[in-house]
Protein backbone atom coordinates (compact mmCIF):
# COMPACT_ATOMS: atom_id res chain seq x y z
CA UNK A 1 0.00 0.00 0.00
CA UNK A 2 1.45 3.35 -1.10
CA UNK A 3 1.14 6.58 0.89
CA UNK A 4 2.31 9.73 -0.88
CA UNK A 5 4.57 12.18 0.94
CA UNK A 6 2.85 14.51 3.39
CA UNK A 7 2.67 17.98 1.88
CA UNK A 8 1.29 20.00 4.79
CA UNK A 9 1.43 19.79 8.60
CA UNK A 10 -0.61 16.96 10.11
CA UNK A 11 -1.18 15.35 13.49
CA UNK A 12 -0.11 11.73 13.83
CA UNK A 13 -1.87 9.69 11.14
CA UNK A 14 -2.20 5.93 11.38
CA UNK A 15 -0.65 4.14 8.42
CA UNK A 16 -1.64 0.76 9.86
CA UNK A 17 -3.07 -0.61 13.07
CA UNK A 18 -4.00 -4.04 14.33
CA UNK A 19 -4.90 -4.55 17.97
CA UNK A 20 -2.00 -3.28 20.10
CA UNK A 21 0.27 -2.62 17.09
CA UNK A 22 0.40 0.53 14.97
CA UNK A 23 2.55 2.51 12.56
CA UNK A 24 1.99 6.27 12.29
CA UNK A 25 3.53 9.36 10.77
CA UNK A 26 3.17 13.14 10.98
CA UNK A 27 4.56 16.35 9.60
CA UNK A 28 4.79 18.19 12.88
CA UNK A 29 3.70 21.77 13.39
CA UNK A 30 3.72 21.93 17.16
CA UNK A 31 3.30 19.16 19.73
CA UNK A 32 2.01 15.60 19.61
CA UNK A 33 1.61 13.38 22.68
CA UNK A 34 1.80 9.59 22.94
CA UNK A 35 0.60 7.91 26.12
CA UNK A 36 2.55 4.73 26.76
CA UNK A 37 1.03 2.65 29.49
CA UNK A 38 2.66 -0.29 31.22
CA UNK A 39 3.33 -2.98 28.65
CA UNK A 40 3.68 -0.52 25.73
CA UNK A 41 6.68 0.66 23.71
CA UNK A 42 7.30 3.15 20.93
CA UNK A 43 10.06 4.02 18.48
CA UNK A 44 10.20 7.52 16.98
CA UNK A 45 12.30 8.26 13.90
CA UNK A 46 12.86 11.81 12.66
CA UNK A 47 13.32 11.65 8.89
CA UNK A 48 13.21 15.30 7.80
CA UNK A 49 14.07 18.42 9.75
CA UNK A 50 14.62 18.11 13.48
CA UNK A 51 12.38 17.55 16.48
CA UNK A 52 12.48 17.15 20.22
CA UNK A 53 11.29 13.98 21.92
CA UNK A 54 10.94 13.65 25.64
CA UNK A 55 9.18 11.94 28.52
CA UNK A 56 9.71 11.21 32.20
CA UNK A 57 12.57 8.88 31.23
CA UNK A 58 14.65 11.35 29.22
CA UNK A 59 14.66 13.81 26.35
CA UNK A 60 16.60 14.45 23.17
CA UNK A 61 16.84 16.71 20.15
CA UNK A 62 16.65 14.47 17.09
CA UNK A 63 18.24 15.43 13.78
CA UNK A 64 17.23 13.79 10.51
CA UNK A 65 17.68 9.99 10.74
CA UNK A 66 18.02 9.94 14.53
CA UNK A 67 15.82 7.52 16.48
CA UNK A 68 14.42 7.43 20.04
CA UNK A 69 12.82 4.49 21.87
CA UNK A 70 10.79 4.38 25.09
CA UNK A 71 8.87 1.72 27.00
CA UNK A 72 6.10 2.77 29.35
CA UNK A 73 4.75 3.93 31.59
CA UNK A 74 5.56 7.29 30.01
CA UNK A 75 4.00 10.31 28.34
CA UNK A 76 6.00 10.88 25.18
CA UNK A 77 5.98 14.44 23.79
CA UNK A 78 7.05 15.19 20.21
CA UNK A 79 7.69 18.81 19.14
CA UNK A 80 8.79 20.20 15.79
CA UNK A 81 8.07 22.48 12.84
CA UNK A 82 8.02 20.85 9.42
CA UNK A 83 9.52 17.72 10.97
CA UNK A 84 8.63 14.36 9.41
CA UNK A 85 8.37 11.73 12.14
CA UNK A 86 7.49 8.06 11.83
CA UNK A 87 6.30 6.13 14.91
CA UNK A 88 5.87 2.46 15.71
CA UNK A 89 3.92 1.31 18.79
CA UNK A 90 3.64 -2.23 20.13
CA UNK A 91 3.33 -4.39 23.24
CA UNK A 92 6.40 -4.62 25.45
CA UNK A 93 7.81 -6.70 28.27
CA UNK A 94 10.27 -3.92 29.10
CA UNK A 95 9.48 -1.10 31.50
CA UNK A 96 11.03 2.34 31.84
CA UNK A 97 13.62 2.04 29.04
CA UNK A 98 14.84 5.13 27.17
CA UNK A 99 17.25 4.94 24.20
CA UNK A 100 18.50 7.47 21.64
CA UNK A 101 20.38 6.33 18.55
CA UNK A 102 22.19 8.93 16.45
CA UNK A 103 22.55 8.09 12.78
CA UNK A 104 26.06 9.55 12.83
CA UNK A 105 27.04 6.90 15.40
CA UNK A 106 25.54 3.86 13.66
CA UNK A 107 27.92 1.44 11.95
CA UNK A 108 27.05 0.73 8.31
CA UNK A 109 26.98 -2.87 7.13
CA UNK A 110 27.66 -3.42 3.42
CA UNK A 111 25.17 -6.04 2.20
CA UNK A 112 24.84 -7.71 -1.21
CA UNK A 113 26.90 -7.78 -4.41
CA UNK A 114 27.12 -5.57 -7.50
CA UNK A 115 23.63 -4.87 -8.77
CA UNK A 116 22.05 -5.12 -5.30
CA UNK A 117 24.46 -3.45 -2.90
CA UNK A 118 23.36 -1.31 0.04
CA UNK A 119 24.56 -0.03 3.38
CA UNK A 120 22.33 -1.02 6.29
CA UNK A 121 22.27 0.97 9.54
CA UNK A 122 20.46 -0.82 12.37
CA UNK A 123 19.14 1.63 14.96
CA UNK A 124 16.98 -0.75 17.01
CA UNK A 125 18.00 -4.36 16.61
CA UNK A 126 17.47 -7.85 17.93
CA UNK A 127 19.94 -7.25 20.77
CA UNK A 128 18.17 -4.12 22.02
CA UNK A 129 15.59 -4.17 24.85
CA UNK A 130 12.54 -3.60 22.62
CA UNK A 131 10.09 -6.50 22.64
CA UNK A 132 8.29 -6.06 19.31
CA UNK A 133 9.92 -3.19 17.40
CA UNK A 134 12.94 -3.05 15.08
CA UNK A 135 14.16 -0.04 13.09
CA UNK A 136 16.95 1.12 10.84
CA UNK A 137 17.96 2.63 7.51
CA UNK A 138 18.98 1.20 4.15
CA UNK A 139 20.91 3.23 1.58
CA UNK A 140 21.37 1.70 -1.85
CA UNK A 141 23.84 2.32 -4.66
CA UNK A 142 22.86 4.31 -7.79
CA UNK A 143 20.57 2.32 -10.07
CA UNK A 144 20.79 -0.84 -7.97
CA UNK A 145 18.29 -3.06 -6.14
CA UNK A 146 17.93 -3.41 -2.38
CA UNK A 147 15.92 -5.78 -0.21
CA UNK A 148 17.39 -8.37 -2.57
CA UNK A 149 17.38 -11.33 -3.01
CA UNK A 150 13.60 -11.04 -2.60
CA UNK A 151 12.61 -12.15 0.89
CA UNK A 152 9.58 -12.11 3.13
CA UNK A 153 8.86 -12.17 6.86
CA UNK A 154 5.13 -12.61 7.25
CA UNK A 155 5.39 -12.69 11.06
CA UNK A 156 6.23 -8.97 10.88
CA UNK A 157 4.59 -5.86 9.40
CA UNK A 158 6.97 -3.27 7.96
CA UNK A 159 6.87 0.28 6.64
CA UNK A 160 9.42 1.85 4.31
CA UNK A 161 9.66 5.65 4.14
CA UNK A 162 11.97 6.78 1.32
CA UNK A 163 14.53 9.59 1.17
CA UNK A 164 17.70 10.52 -0.68
CA UNK A 165 16.24 10.03 -4.18
CA UNK A 166 17.13 13.62 -5.03
CA UNK A 167 14.29 14.20 -7.45
CA UNK A 168 14.59 10.76 -9.03
CA UNK A 169 12.35 7.80 -8.37
CA UNK A 170 12.37 4.20 -7.31
CA UNK A 171 10.11 1.20 -7.80
CA UNK A 172 8.89 -0.86 -4.84
CA UNK A 173 7.56 -4.35 -5.55
CA UNK A 174 5.35 -6.21 -3.07
CA UNK A 175 4.46 -9.77 -4.07
CA UNK A 176 2.47 -12.50 -2.37
CA UNK A 177 0.33 -15.46 -3.40
CA UNK A 178 -2.39 -13.10 -4.66
CA UNK A 179 -0.08 -11.36 -7.15
CA UNK A 180 2.38 -8.48 -7.32
CA UNK A 181 2.06 -4.72 -6.98
CA UNK A 182 4.67 -2.18 -8.12
CA UNK A 183 4.71 1.35 -6.74
CA UNK A 184 6.66 4.31 -8.12
CA UNK A 185 8.11 6.08 -5.07
CA UNK A 186 9.81 9.40 -4.44
CA UNK A 187 11.25 11.21 -1.46
CA UNK A 188 9.20 10.82 1.74
CA UNK A 189 6.61 8.48 0.24
CA UNK A 190 5.80 5.41 2.34
CA UNK A 191 4.92 1.82 1.45
CA UNK A 192 3.30 -0.50 3.97
CA UNK A 193 4.31 -4.16 3.68
CA UNK A 194 1.81 -6.44 5.37
CA UNK A 195 3.28 -9.62 3.88
CA UNK A 196 5.14 -10.97 0.90
CA UNK A 197 8.42 -10.38 -0.94
CA UNK A 198 9.42 -6.73 -1.21
CA UNK A 199 12.49 -5.90 -3.36
CA UNK A 200 12.99 -2.39 -4.73
CA UNK A 201 15.22 -0.53 -7.15
CA UNK A 202 16.24 3.01 -8.05
CA UNK A 203 16.27 4.67 -11.47
CA UNK A 204 19.74 4.81 -13.09
CA UNK A 205 21.83 7.54 -11.53
CA UNK A 206 19.73 7.67 -8.34
CA UNK A 207 19.88 5.86 -5.02
CA UNK A 208 16.94 4.38 -3.16
CA UNK A 209 17.20 4.98 0.58
CA UNK A 210 14.60 4.36 3.25
CA UNK A 211 13.77 4.19 6.91
CA UNK A 212 12.33 0.83 7.94
CA UNK A 213 10.30 0.05 11.05
CA UNK A 214 9.18 -3.50 11.79
CA UNK A 215 6.46 -4.68 14.17
CA UNK A 216 6.86 -8.29 15.27
CA UNK A 217 3.19 -9.29 15.30
CA UNK A 218 3.70 -13.04 15.83
CA UNK A 219 6.39 -14.93 17.71
CA UNK A 220 9.58 -13.65 19.28
CA UNK A 221 11.38 -10.61 17.86
CA UNK A 222 13.84 -11.63 15.17
CA UNK A 223 15.25 -10.70 11.77
CA UNK A 224 14.34 -14.06 10.24
CA UNK A 225 13.31 -13.87 6.58
CA UNK A 226 12.66 -16.40 3.83
CA UNK A 227 14.27 -16.02 0.40
CA UNK A 228 11.96 -16.36 -2.60
CA UNK A 229 12.38 -19.77 -4.26
CA UNK A 230 14.55 -19.50 -7.37
CA UNK A 231 16.68 -16.70 -5.93
CA UNK A 232 18.82 -18.81 -3.60
CA UNK A 233 21.91 -18.33 -5.82
CA UNK A 234 22.05 -14.62 -4.99
CA UNK A 235 24.33 -14.23 -2.02
CA UNK A 236 23.75 -11.44 0.48
CA UNK A 237 27.10 -11.89 2.25
CA UNK A 238 27.19 -10.25 5.69
CA UNK A 239 23.64 -9.15 6.47
CA UNK A 240 21.42 -7.89 9.27
CA UNK A 241 18.86 -10.53 8.28
CA UNK A 242 18.72 -14.19 9.27
CA UNK A 243 17.95 -15.55 5.81
CA UNK A 244 16.32 -18.94 5.40
CA UNK A 245 16.66 -20.54 1.98
PyMOL commands that set and color helices and strands:
alter all, ss='L'
color gray80, all
select helices_A, chain A and resi 103-105
alter helices_A, ss='H'
color red, helices_A
select strands_A, chain A and resi 2-3+13-18+21-36+40-48+51-55+58-62+66-71+74-91+98-101+109-111+118-124+133-140+145-146+151-152+156-163+170-176+179-185+190-193+200-202+209-216+224-227+242-244
alter strands_A, ss='S'
color yellow, strands_A
deselect
rebuild
show_as cartoon
